Amino acid sequence: MIDIAGAVTAEAIDEETRDQPEPAHRAAGVGPVAAHYGDPMREQRTLATGVGLVDRSHRGVIAVPGEERMTWLHTLTSQHLAALRPWQGTELLVLSPHGHVEQHAMVAEDGETTWLDTEPGMTGGLLSYLEKMRFFSRVDPRDATADHALLSLVGPEATGALDTLGVAGLAAPDVVAVPGPKFRSGELPSRPSVVYDVKPLPVGGWARRVALGVDLLVPRPAMAGVVDELRGAGVPVAGLWAYEAVRVAARQVRAGVDTDHRTIPAEVGLIGSAVHLDKGCYRGQETVARVHNLGKPPRRLVLLHLDGVTTDQPPAAGTPVTLDGRAVGFVGTAVHHFELGQIALAVVKRNVADDARLMVGETAAAIDPA
């Protein structure tokens, strides 16, 4: 954790276990992260309008060295990785045989190792799957969480703050436009569906430009120095609560929090970032292709506005969303937003109208149609 006076950890306020390091990581000295530093709403505004530094070192990190790593990962996951070049990043999914989301990981390639960072609590499952699929491939996946930590510069001024660390010129994410249903094979380029610019950091590790700002993977011994350097240059810190509020407002999902065991990529906006629609066979591809060609996923991701008068406590992940007393979906992440009030990501049935009068527990909810 970033050791700063005033930090209140998620652990100290009994935050849900999904935002804690995995037991194996805790045994290796990976501690909890800060939920806030005394003023969550101010921290949110900082991330939305300027730049702030968020400690996300509770995320799992998997290193995949080996000369066959790119072609190997290409065959196992939803992303087109065979053409990923050094100092590029992307996203990928591991799907079940029926096309349900099992794992989501962010990717960075440095020319020698492919780095995967994933949700707290999911590292063990992803690594176990990769190890089972090694067979005779020349790859050596390992859990690198105890050695490397993820920090995030979040906000519209994130790339400018990188000058302090000697990194400049990170390009904006390059996203391939997803063609409509029944497109002809070959219409999508043979490259990842989204490409993130990645550059090396002088202290080791790398900086990766993403939608909300810049992720920094740094060796844990260098973490305190990086934090001090950024804070000395005037970059304030912000807690996980602020990061989550910005993420929810941007409608970015977290696997295992905003998804359930039935979620398919087309329901939650992962087709343009983590799935390539025109690549070789991988587990779950049949479902992806069928839903894309029909154009009718059974559910959809929505942003809900919750009635803050009813309760000041956001609903827990998994709380049912009901319409006329009938369950039509579930809530994922719910937060207090500094401008929007109580909001939540939810997955609801596709035929639920935007103007439907929904309930989340005893709280009235409305879909944001934007």
C-alpha positions in Angstrom: 0.0 0.0 0.0 1.0 3.6 -0.6 2.1 4.5 3.0 0.6 8.0 3.3 -0.8 9.7 6.5 -4.6 9.7 6.4 -5.0 6.6 4.2 -8.0 4.5 5.2 -7.7 1.0 3.9 -10.5 -1.1 2.4 -9.7 -3.7 5.1 -10.1 -1.2 7.9 -13.6 -0.3 6.8 -14.6 -3.9 6.2 -14.7 -3.5 2.4 -15.7 -6.7 0.5 -13.0 -9.3 0.0 -12.9 -8.8 -3.8 -10.8 -5.7 -3.2 -8.2 -7.4 -1.0 -5.1 -9.2 -2.1 -5.3 -13.0 -2.5 -4.2 -15.0 0.6 -1.0 -16.2 -1.2 -0.1 -12.6 -2.0 -0.8 -11.4 1.6 1.5 -14.1 2.8 4.1 -12.7 0.5 3.8 -9.2 2.0 1.2 -7.7 -0.4 -1.0 -5.5 1.7 -4.4 -3.8 1.3 -4.9 -0.7 -0.7 -6.4 2.7 0.4 -10.1 3.1 0.0 -9.7 6.9 0.5 -7.4 9.5 2.0 -10.0 11.4 4.0 -12.1 13.1 1.3 -13.5 10.6 -1.3 -15.6 13.2 -3.1 -12.7 15.6 -3.6 -10.5 12.7 -4.7 -13.2 11.8 -7.3 -13.3 15.3 -8.7 -9.5 15.3 -9.0 -9.6 12.1 -11.1 -12.4 13.4 -13.2 -10.9 16.9 -13.9 -7.1 16.6 -13.5 -5.0 13.7 -12.5 -4.5 11.6 -9.4 -2.4 8.6 -8.4 -4.3 5.5 -7.3 -2.7 2.5 -5.6 -4.0 -0.6 -7.3 -1.2 -2.9 -6.1 -3.8 -5.4 -4.9 -4.3 -6.5 -8.5 -2.7 -9.8 -9.6 0.2 -9.8 -12.0 1.2 -12.8 -14.1 4.4 -12.8 -16.2 4.5 -15.0 -19.3 8.1 -15.3 -20.7 9.0 -17.8 -23.4 9.5 -17.7 -27.2 6.1 -19.1 -28.0 4.1 -16.9 -25.6 2.3 -14.8 -28.2 1.1 -17.7 -30.4 0.2 -19.7 -27.3 -1.9 -17.0 -25.7 -3.5 -16.3 -29.1 -4.9 -19.8 -29.2 -6.2 -19.8 -25.7 -7.9 -16.4 -25.4 -10.4 -14.2 -27.2 -7.9 -11.6 -28.4 -5.8 -11.5 -31.6 -2.3 -11.7 -30.0 -0.2 -13.2 -32.7 0.6 -9.8 -34.1 1.0 -8.0 -30.8 4.4 -6.1 -31.0 6.9 -5.2 -28.3 5.7 -2.2 -26.3 2.0 -2.7 -27.1 -0.8 -3.7 -24.8 -4.4 -4.9 -25.2 -7.1 -6.8 -23.2 -8.1 -10.5 -23.3 -10.8 -12.8 -22.0 -10.7 -16.5 -21.1 -14.2 -17.9 -21.8 -15.9 -21.1 -20.8 -16.8 -23.7 -23.4 -20.2 -22.0 -23.6 -18.8 -18.5 -24.1 -19.3 -17.2 -20.5 -16.7 -14.8 -19.1 -14.3 -16.6 -16.7 -11.3 -14.3 -16.7 -10.4 -10.8 -17.9 -6.8 -9.5 -18.1 -5.1 -6.4 -19.2 -2.0 -7.1 -21.3 1.4 -5.5 -21.9 4.3 -6.9 -24.1 7.9 -5.7 -23.5 9.7 -7.9 -26.1 10.7 -10.6 -23.6 7.7 -11.1 -21.4 3.9 -10.7 -21.8 2.4 -9.2 -18.6 -1.1 -9.9 -17.6 -2.8 -8.0 -14.7 -6.1 -9.1 -13.4 -8.7 -8.7 -10.7 -7.9 -9.4 -7.1 -8.9 -13.0 -6.3 -8.7 -14.1 -9.9 -5.0 -14.5 -10.3 -4.9 -18.1 -9.1 -7.6 -19.2 -11.4 -6.1 -17.6 -14.5 -2.6 -19.0 -13.7 -4.0 -22.4 -13.1 -5.7 -22.4 -16.4 -2.5 -21.3 -18.2 -0.4 -23.9 -16.5 -2.8 -26.7 -17.5 -2.7 -25.5 -21.1 1.1 -25.4 -21.4 1.6 -28.9 -22.8 4.9 -28.8 -24.8 4.8 -25.0 -25.5 7.9 -23.0 -24.7 6.3 -20.7 -22.2 6.7 -20.3 -18.4 3.8 -18.4 -16.8 4.3 -17.4 -13.1 2.7 -15.3 -10.5 4.7 -12.0 -10.3 2.4 -10.1 -7.9 4.8 -10.3 -5.0 7.5 -8.7 -7.2 5.5 -6.1 -9.2 2.8 -3.6 -8.3 0.3 -1.7 -10.4 -0.3 2.0 -9.9 -2.6 4.1 -12.0 -2.5 7.8 -13.0 -6.1 8.6 -13.6 -7.7 11.6 -15.3 -7.4 13.8 -18.4 -3.9 15.1 -17.4 -2.5 11.6 -16.7 0.0 11.6 -19.7 1.4 15.0 -18.7 2.2 13.7 -15.2 4.4 11.0 -16.8 7.0 13.6 -17.7 8.1 13.5 -14.1 9.1 9.8 -14.6 10.9 10.5 -17.8 8.2 9.0 -20.1 6.6 11.1 -22.9 4.6 10.6 -26.0 2.2 7.8 -25.0 -0.4 7.6 -27.8 -4.1 7.3 -27.2 -5.7 3.8 -27.4 -6.3 2.6 -30.9 -9.6 0.8 -31.1 -10.8 -1.2 -34.2 -14.4 -0.4 -35.1 -16.6 -3.4 -34.7 -18.4 -4.2 -37.9 -22.1 -5.0 -38.0 -23.6 -8.5 -37.9 -22.8 -10.9 -40.7 -19.7 -9.1 -41.9 -17.4 -10.9 -44.3 -14.4 -12.8 -43.0 -11.3 -10.6 -43.4 -13.0 -7.3 -42.7 -11.2 -6.9 -39.4 -7.4 -6.4 -39.5 -5.2 -9.2 -38.1 -4.2 -7.3 -34.9 -5.7 -6.8 -31.5 -9.1 -5.2 -31.4 -7.6 -2.5 -29.1 -4.0 -1.5 -28.9 -2.6 0.4 -25.9 0.7 2.2 -26.2 3.3 0.9 -23.7 6.7 2.5 -22.8 9.5 1.3 -20.4 10.0 3.1 -17.1 13.5 4.1 -16.0 13.1 2.2 -12.7 11.9 -1.0 -14.5 8.5 -2.0 -15.5 6.3 0.0 -17.9 3.7 2.6 -18.5 0.6 1.7 -20.5 -1.9 4.2 -21.8 -5.5 3.1 -21.2 -9.0 4.6 -21.4 -9.0 6.1 -17.9 -5.4 7.3 -17.9 -2.0 5.5 -17.5 -1.2 2.2 -15.7 2.3 1.9 -14.2 3.7 -1.6 -13.5 6.7 -1.1 -11.2 9.0 -3.4 -9.2 7.7 -3.3 -5.6 11.1 -2.1 -4.2 10.8 0.9 -6.5 7.2 1.7 -5.7 7.8 4.1 -2.8 10.3 6.1 -4.9 7.9 6.4 -7.9 5.1 7.6 -5.5 7.4 10.1 -3.9 8.5 11.4 -7.3 5.0 11.9 -8.5 3.8 13.5 -5.3 6.8 15.8 -5.3 5.7 17.0 -8.7 2.3 17.9 -7.4 0.3 14.8 -8.3 -2.2 14.1 -5.5 -3.2 10.6 -4.3 -6.7 9.2 -4.6 -8.2 6.1 -3.1 -10.0 3.1 -4.6 -13.4 4.5 -3.9 -12.7 7.5 -6.2 -11.3 5.2 -8.9 -14.4 2.9 -8.8 -16.7 5.9 -9.1 -14.9 7.2 -12.2 -14.9 3.7 -13.6 -18.6 3.2 -13.1 -19.5 6.5 -14.6 -17.4 5.4 -17.7 -19.4 2.1 -17.8 -16.3 0.0 -17.6 -17.0 -3.5 -16.1 -14.9 -5.6 -13.7 -15.0 -9.3 -14.3 -16.5 -11.1 -11.3 -18.1 -8.0 -9.9 -20.2 -6.6 -12.8 -20.5 -10.1 -14.3 -22.0 -13.4 -13.2 -21.5 -17.0 -14.2 -23.8 -16.5 -17.3 -22.3 -13.3 -18.6 -21.2 -13.3 -22.3 -18.9 -10.6 -23.7 -21.6 -9.0 -25.9 -23.7 -8.2 -22.9 -21.2 -6.0 -21.0 -19.3 -4.1 -23.7 -16.3 -6.3 -24.0 -16.6 -7.0 -27.8 -14.6 -3.9 -28.9 -11.9 -4.1 -26.3 -11.2 -7.7 -25.3 -12.6 -9.8 -28.2 -11.4 -10.1 -31.8 -14.3 -11.2 -34.0 -12.3 -12.7 -36.9 -9.5 -15.0 -35.6 -8.8 -18.7 -35.2 -10.7 -21.0 -32.9 -10.6 -20.5 -29.1 -12.8 -21.8 -26.3 -16.2 -20.1 -26.4 -15.8 -18.7 -29.9 -19.0 -20.3 -31.1 -21.1 -18.4 -28.7 -19.3 -15.1 -29.5 -19.9 -15.6 -33.2 -23.5 -16.7 -32.9 -24.5 -13.8 -30.8 -22.7 -11.3 -33.0 -24.3 -12.6 -36.1 -27.8 -12.6 -34.6 -27.1 -9.2 -32.9 -29.3 -10.1 -29.9 -27.5 -10.8 -26.6 -30.0 -11.8 -24.0 -29.0 -9.1 -21.5 -27.3 -5.7 -21.6 -25.2 -3.5 -19.4 -26.8 -0.3 -18.1 -26.0 2.6 -15.8 -28.6 3.0 -13.0 -29.4 6.2 -11.1 -30.5 5.2 -7.6 -32.8 7.1 -5.3 -30.4 8.4 -2.7 -33.3 9.5 -0.4 -34.3 6.0 0.3 -30.9 4.9 1.6 -27.4 6.4 1.9 -25.8 2.9 1.6 -25.2 1.7 -2.0 -26.6 -1.8 -2.7 -24.2 -4.7 -2.6 -23.0 -6.4 -5.7 -25.4 -9.1 -6.8 -28.5 -7.3 -5.4 -31.5 -8.2 -7.7 -33.0 -5.5 -10.0 -36.7 -6.0 -10.2 -39.6 -4.7 -12.4 -43.1 -5.1 -11.0 -41.8 -7.5 -8.4 -40.1 -9.7 -11.0 -36.3 -10.1 -11.1 -34.9 -8.7 -14.4 -31.2 -8.4 -13.6 -28.6 -7.7 -10.9 -26.4 -4.9 -9.7 -22.6 -5.0 -10.0 -20.7 -2.0 -8.6 -22.7 0.7 -6.8 -21.0 3.9 -5.7 -21.6 7.5 -4.5 -20.5 9.8 -7.4 -19.5 13.4 -6.7 -21.8 14.7 -9.5 -24.3 12.0 -10.3 -25.2 10.8 -6.8 -25.8 7.1 -6.2 -25.1 5.2 -9.4 -24.5 1.5 -10.3 -23.6 -0.7 -13.1 -26.3 -3.4 -13.7 -26.9 -6.2 -16.1 -30.6 -6.4 -17.1 -32.7 -8.3 -19.6 -32.4 -6.9 -23.1 -36.2 -6.1 -23.3 -36.2 -3.9 -20.2 -37.2 -0.5 -21.5 -35.0 2.5 -20.8 -38.0 4.2 -19.0 -38.9 1.2 -16.9 -39.5 1.9 -13.2 -37.0 -0.4 -11.6 -36.3 -1.3 -8.0 -33.0 -2.4 -6.4 -34.0 -3.9 -3.1 -36.2 -1.1 -1.6 -34.6 1.6 -3.7 -36.1 3.1 -6.8 -33.8 3.0 -9.9 -33.8 4.5 -13.4 -31.7 3.6 -16.4 -29.5 6.3 -17.8 -30.3 6.1 -21.6 -27.1 7.8 -22.7 
